């Protein structure tokens, strides 16, 4: 029996790239869409064999549909679940993975299905390690790799089926804007990676940010693994995508997932003790230096 794939769609990028990825891997693709109806139509045009759709609203956010999506995913009997790294998509995929007893692989950058064997490639330790997996049972991939280009659409798209279930009683009762939103509008951004040795050292970074009139962001591991900063602060393909005039990366390796989030930056300055760090391949200015020497020296120079 061929590979059955379930892909979760919550935004336009997922409707295009993830459905394209899924159709290139599976013999039957089910797109579970929680979003505007046009996203469901897009998934069908790109080539999903089955499209099941629910529309969130102010009373029923995306996450409220997770149990219903998990049940629909289980009915599809998938060998592969695919979702992006966004919080909403992870919520849908995570519950579905538990429902079908699938292993979950985060930060997947490549998937291959050949001769009945499913293989995955993932990025670990802020891009310093590439991990390879082979799956003998159902597996869920949180995909952060390159977005496949949509090269073809079908002239006979699948019908869009409403999700035949109700959302759970989960409501958004308040939304409060926080300073994290400043990353999007900031003309100067400083980001820290695993080169930062301790959470307490963020105070030094905050001092530099104040002196430069900059916002502070981070790589995914600093937020997701270490929990030193809020997840709204991490920069990358599945996090914040920014376009500052100046981007200073301190102790950042420069994994592709992270650099996708700063591709519109006008000037990238990288400071890293590893002269082979990937970020030096794309930085406009690269300094092989210890951030613990660089930051105090820059603060002293700015104070003159």
C-alpha positions in Angstrom: 0.0 0.0 0.0 1.3 3.5 -0.9 2.2 6.2 1.6 -0.8 8.2 3.0 0.1 11.7 4.1 -1.9 14.2 6.2 -0.8 17.8 6.0 -2.0 20.6 8.3 -2.7 24.0 6.8 -3.3 27.1 8.8 -1.9 29.8 6.5 -1.1 30.6 2.9 2.5 29.5 3.0 1.5 26.1 4.3 -1.2 25.8 1.7 1.4 26.2 -1.0 4.7 24.8 0.2 3.5 22.0 2.5 0.8 20.6 0.2 3.4 20.7 -2.6 5.8 18.8 -0.5 3.1 16.3 0.6 2.0 15.6 -3.0 5.5 14.8 -4.0 5.8 12.2 -1.3 2.5 10.5 -0.9 0.2 8.4 -3.0 -2.8 9.9 -1.2 -2.7 13.3 0.5 -5.3 14.6 2.9 -5.1 18.3 3.7 -6.6 19.3 7.0 -7.2 23.1 6.7 -8.1 25.3 9.6 -8.4 28.8 8.2 -10.1 30.8 5.4 -11.9 28.9 2.8 -9.5 30.1 0.1 -6.7 28.2 1.8 -8.8 25.0 1.4 -9.4 25.8 -2.3 -5.6 26.4 -2.8 -4.8 23.1 -1.2 -7.2 21.4 -3.6 -5.8 23.1 -6.7 -2.2 22.2 -5.8 -3.2 18.6 -5.7 -4.4 17.3 -2.4 -6.6 14.2 -2.9 -8.9 15.1 0.0 -9.4 18.5 1.6 -11.2 18.8 4.9 -11.8 22.4 6.1 -12.9 24.2 9.2 -12.9 28.0 9.7 -11.8 29.5 13.0 -13.3 32.7 14.3 -13.1 35.0 17.3 -14.9 32.4 19.4 -13.2 29.3 18.1 -9.4 29.8 17.4 -7.3 27.3 15.4 -6.3 25.3 18.5 -10.0 24.6 19.3 -10.1 22.4 16.3 -7.2 20.1 17.4 -9.3 17.2 18.7 -11.5 17.2 15.5 -8.5 17.4 13.3 -6.9 14.5 15.2 -10.0 12.4 14.7 -10.0 13.2 11.0 -6.3 12.5 10.7 -6.8 9.1 12.3 -9.5 8.1 9.8 -7.0 8.8 7.0 -4.6 6.2 8.5 -1.5 8.2 7.6 2.1 7.0 7.5 3.3 10.6 7.6 1.9 13.8 9.2 3.4 17.1 8.1 3.0 20.5 9.7 5.0 23.7 9.9 6.8 24.9 13.1 4.2 27.6 13.8 2.5 27.3 17.2 -1.0 26.7 15.8 0.1 24.0 13.3 2.2 22.3 16.0 -0.9 22.1 18.2 -3.0 20.4 15.5 -0.2 18.0 14.5 0.8 17.2 18.0 -2.6 15.9 19.1 -3.0 14.0 15.8 0.4 12.4 16.3 -0.7 11.2 19.7 -3.9 9.9 18.2 -2.2 7.7 15.6 0.8 6.9 17.8 3.3 8.6 15.6 6.8 9.7 16.5 7.4 13.4 16.3 10.5 14.8 14.6 11.0 18.6 15.1 13.0 21.0 12.8 12.8 18.7 9.8 14.6 20.1 6.8 14.2 17.2 4.3 11.9 14.2 3.7 12.3 11.4 1.2 10.1 8.4 0.4 11.9 5.8 -1.7 11.3 2.1 -2.2 8.7 2.1 0.6 11.2 3.6 3.1 10.5 7.0 4.7 13.6 9.0 5.7 13.8 12.4 7.4 16.6 14.9 7.9 16.5 17.4 10.7 18.6 20.2 12.1 19.8 20.0 15.6 21.9 22.1 18.0 21.2 25.4 16.2 22.2 23.9 12.8 25.5 22.5 14.0 24.3 18.9 13.7 22.3 17.2 10.9 20.2 14.3 12.2 19.0 11.5 9.9 15.9 9.4 10.7 14.3 6.3 9.2 10.7 5.7 10.1 9.1 2.2 10.2 5.8 3.4 11.5 3.7 6.6 11.5 5.8 9.7 11.9 5.0 13.4 12.3 7.4 15.9 10.7 7.5 19.6 11.9 8.9 21.0 8.7 11.2 24.0 8.6 13.1 23.2 5.4 13.2 24.9 2.0 9.8 25.7 0.6 9.1 23.6 -2.5 8.2 25.7 -5.5 4.6 25.2 -6.8 5.3 24.0 -10.3 1.9 22.6 -11.3 -1.8 22.7 -10.3 -4.5 20.2 -11.1 -7.4 21.0 -13.4 -9.6 18.7 -11.5 -9.3 19.8 -7.8 -10.7 17.7 -5.0 -14.0 18.9 -3.4 -13.6 20.8 -0.2 -15.4 18.9 2.6 -16.4 20.7 5.8 -14.9 19.2 8.9 -17.8 17.1 10.4 -17.2 17.9 14.0 -17.4 20.7 16.5 -14.5 22.6 18.1 -13.8 22.2 21.8 -14.8 24.9 24.2 -11.6 27.0 23.9 -12.0 30.8 23.4 -9.7 33.8 23.2 -11.0 36.2 25.8 -8.3 38.9 25.5 -5.4 40.0 23.3 -2.8 42.4 24.6 0.0 43.8 22.4 3.4 43.3 23.9 6.8 44.7 23.1 7.7 41.6 21.1 5.7 43.1 18.2 8.5 45.7 18.0 10.7 43.1 16.2 8.6 43.6 13.1 8.9 47.3 13.0 12.4 47.7 14.5 15.1 49.3 12.3 17.8 47.7 14.5 17.7 44.2 15.9 20.2 42.3 18.1 19.8 38.5 18.2 21.5 36.0 20.5 22.2 32.3 19.9 23.7 29.4 21.7 26.9 31.4 22.1 25.2 33.2 25.0 26.3 31.2 28.1 23.7 32.1 30.7 20.2 33.7 30.9 21.6 36.4 33.2 23.9 37.6 30.4 20.8 38.9 28.6 21.2 42.0 30.8 24.3 42.9 28.9 22.5 42.4 25.6 19.7 44.6 26.8 22.1 47.3 27.7 23.6 47.2 24.2 20.1 47.2 22.7 19.2 50.3 24.7 22.3 52.1 23.6 21.6 51.3 20.0 17.9 51.8 20.1 17.4 48.2 19.1 15.0 45.3 19.8 16.4 42.0 21.1 15.5 38.6 19.4 17.0 35.1 19.5 17.3 31.8 17.7 14.8 29.0 18.2 16.9 27.0 20.7 17.2 30.0 23.0 13.4 30.3 23.2 12.3 26.7 22.7 15.0 24.6 24.4 16.5 27.0 27.0 13.4 29.1 27.6 15.6 32.2 28.2 13.3 34.3 26.0 9.6 34.3 25.0 8.9 32.3 21.9 7.5 35.4 20.3 11.1 36.7 20.2 12.7 33.9 18.1 13.6 34.8 14.6 13.3 32.3 11.7 11.1 30.7 9.1 8.7 29.4 11.7 9.1 32.4 14.0 9.5 36.2 13.4 10.4 37.3 9.9 12.0 40.7 10.1 13.6 43.4 7.8 15.7 45.8 9.9 18.2 48.2 8.6 20.8 46.6 10.9 20.8 43.1 12.2 23.5 42.1 14.7 23.9 38.4 15.4 25.8 37.5 18.6 26.8 33.9 19.0 24.4 32.8 16.2 25.5 29.8 14.1 23.3 30.9 11.1 21.2 27.8 10.5 19.1 28.1 7.3 15.8 28.2 9.3 17.1 31.2 11.2 18.6 33.1 8.3 15.3 32.8 6.4 13.8 35.1 9.0 16.4 37.9 8.3 16.8 37.6 4.5 15.3 41.1 4.1 17.7 42.7 6.5 19.8 45.5 4.9 23.0 44.9 6.9 23.9 41.7 8.7 26.7 41.9 11.3 27.8 38.5 12.7 30.0 38.0 15.8 31.0 34.4 16.5 34.1 32.7 17.9 33.8 29.9 15.2 35.4 31.1 12.0 33.5 28.3 10.2 30.1 29.4 11.4 27.5 29.2 8.6 26.4 32.8 9.3 29.7 34.2 7.9 28.7 32.9 4.5 25.9 35.4 4.2 26.8 38.2 6.7 27.8 41.6 5.3 30.3 42.1 8.1 31.7 39.1 10.1 33.8 39.3 13.2 35.6 36.3 14.6 35.3 37.4 18.2 33.9 36.5 21.6 30.6 38.3 22.2 31.7 38.6 25.9 34.5 40.8 24.7 32.7 42.5 21.8 29.6 43.7 23.6 31.5 45.5 26.5 33.9 47.0 24.1 31.1 48.3 21.9 29.2 49.6 24.9 32.3 51.5 26.0 32.8 53.0 22.6 29.2 54.1 22.4 29.5 55.7 25.9 32.3 58.0 24.7 
